[in-house]
Amino acid sequence: MQAPLNIRLLFCLALLVTGFVLPGFGLAQEPDGSQPTELQLSLRQAIRFALEKNPGLQQSANQVETSAINVAQRRADFAPDLSLTLSAAERFDKALDPVGGGRDHRDYETVTGSLGSSVNLFNGFGDIAALRGAEWELAGQHDTFTREEQALIFSTVSAFLQALGDRELIRVRTENLAGNRRQLEQIEALYRAGNRPVSDFYQQQAETGSAELDLLVAERNYAVSRLQLLQTIGLPPITEATLTAPPLESLETALVALPAEKVQSEALAQRADLLAREKQVEATREQLTAARAGYWPTLNLATSIDSDYTSLDKRPGFSDQFLDNNPSAAIGLTLSVPIFDRQQTRNQVAQARIRQSDARLSLLQQQLQAETEIGQALQDFGTAQKLIGVTAARVTAARQALAAVEERYRVGAATLVELTQARAQFVQADYDRVRARYGLIKQGAAVAYYQGNWERMQTLLAQWETPQ
């Protein structure tokens, strides 16, 4: 019985990831142990840098922390509050003497203090719904962070493969330039011997110049893709990095041998972004319950301890007045019944229903998008598998055709136009072969990404790394 495609794809991707670690791991150190000068960048290192340094992923982690703080606050809302209030005042008073009619200037001091606490006993279950909604939002943020982490890994893999492919294309263009230069030397010798017209010499010079231009473009493309890789993983563009990778033959063979698979609905259950959408729907349901709590009465329990002191009372001192004579305590219940709140609760409930509807529609839209992405990824992977054989056969045929035309041209049985066309066909075939090889690996990674089965990939990666 064959294992599911996604498991084998993930295993092959794990092989790719672990295989891209060569003996030159890390940074090249100076002989004196000073600051490293060049980074030997493997795919594993690129992923590690991305997870540590990418600003977008760090912002997503901050959002998770914010949601966790919100949950902690909702839990704290169940606890009673406690407040201590102290006030002191110097008072200046002119008291009227009822007998003599004069005024007695009196200056005195007052001190008041209060220690109070209140707790909500019932608010229509709004606090419970608010806590549950916050917990659902936190769980959804965790899933969102997981999906963004997966997206960053996939982007890193794609950028790394793009840079490797562009570097390989430099080899193609370099070989093409070398071949054109050799051909130019041969045509020049034939021309000087009178066996070829000068037009062939000039035309081959133009072809050689075109090959030099193609090489410059290939070098520029590699430099740009390397910069894009550094940006993805969060390293400055001035970083001197050399990409390291082993041969791809074994991985290519394993990926080509995988059988095709259709879209399966259970694959959607592994997508972290869909799980986040589902939890957002649950959060909006709790938010609707919290909004409906405005229709219910609220019941609060309040307690307080109060005391005061005034210097007008000359008999007892401060401690006697404040601590012994004047303290008082109170405890009571407050019931508040909503009668008319200017449609606030009604409007809040209506808005909560709209948010819940939007969340459900977003989930449906995301499910449709996920099905399309998985289906397209599987189709692209199947096409990439077929391209391997097609491009390999094309390279072989184009190489043989080029060798035959070169020999025919040497003996004067073929024209330079035929030779130029044969060489261009071989270069294009070699170019397409490089793109097909790295495209196959990228599409294999895409299937794993769009199916969202990354935990199993990590398990296989750990097994692969364990010495046997």
C-alpha positions, 0 to 999 in steps of 0.5 A: 500500500502506497503512502499518501502523496503529501507524506512522500512529498514532505519527506522529499522536501525534508530530504531537500532541506536537510541535504542543503547542509554542506561541510562549510556550515556557518560563517567563514572565520578570519585566521585571527578569529575576527568578524566572519567575512562570508556566509556559507548559506544553506537552505537550513540556515536560510530558514533559520534566519528567516524565522529569527529575523523576518520583521513580518513574522515578528509582527505576527508574534506581537499580535499573538502576544496582544491577544494573550494580554486581552485574554488575561484582562478578560479573566481579571474582569471577574475579580473584584476591584479594590480602591483606597481613597485619602483626602486632606484639606486645610479649611478657612472659615468665618463663623457668624456669632449669633449673639454678638453678630461678629465673625469668628475666624476659624482655620481647621483641618480635615482628613477623610478616608475610604476603602471600597470594593465592588464586584459584578454578580450578574451582567447577562453572562456578558463577561463569560462570553467576552472571555470565551471570545477572547480565547477563541481569538487567541487560538485563531491568532496562534493558527494565523501565526503558524500559517505565516510561519509556513508561508515564510518557510515556503517563500524562503524555499522558493527564493533559495531555489530561484537563486540556485536556478539563476546561478545554474543558468550562469553555467549555461550561459558561460558554456554557451559563450565558450562554445561561441568563442571556440566556433569564432576561432574555427571560423576565423581560421577557415576564413583566413584559409579562404574556406569561409566567407567574411560574412560568416566571421562577422556573423559569428562575432555578433553571436559571440557578443550576444552570448556575452550579453546573455551571460551578463543578464544571467549574472544580474538575475542571480545577483537580484535573486540573491538579494531577494533571498536575503530580504526574505530571510531578514539579512541586510543586502550587503551580506556576502553569502554563497549558496551551498547545495548538493546534487539534486539527482536523487531528490529529482528521481524521488519526486518524479516517481511519486504518483499523481493524487487528486484533491482530497477534502481532508487536506483542508483540515490541516490548513492553519489559515482555515482553522484560524477562520473557523475560530474567528467564527466562534469568536464572533458567536461569543461576541454576539452573546456579549452584545445581547447581555445588554438586554439583561439587568446587572447586579453589583455588590459593593462594600466600603469602609469610611472614616474622617477626622476634623481638628474642630473636635478638640477632645480626641486626637487624630488616631482616636477620631479616625480609627476609633470614633468615626469609622463606618462600614457599608455593604449593599447590592445595586440592581440596574434594569435597562428600560431604554438605552437609545437603541445602543444594545439593539444596534450592537447586536445587529453589528455583532450579527453582521460580523458573524456573517462576515466571518462565515463568508470569509471562511467559505471564501478561504475554503474555496481558495484553499481547494483551488490552491491545492488543486492547482499545486497538484496539477503544477506538480504533475506537469513539473514531473512530466517536464523532467523527462521531456527536457532531459530528452530534448537536451540529449537530442539538441546536443547530438544535433549540435555536434552533427551540425558542427561537423557538417559545417566543418566539412562545408556541408552546412551553413552558419545559419544552421549551426547558429540555430542548432546552438540556440536550440541546445542552449534553450533546451539546457535552459529549460532543463535547469528551470524544470529541475528546480521547478519540480522541487518548488512545486513539490514544496508547494503541494506540502505548503498548500496542504498545510501538513508541516508537523509531519514534515518536521517529524520526518526531518527529525528522523532524517537528522537522527544518525542511524 
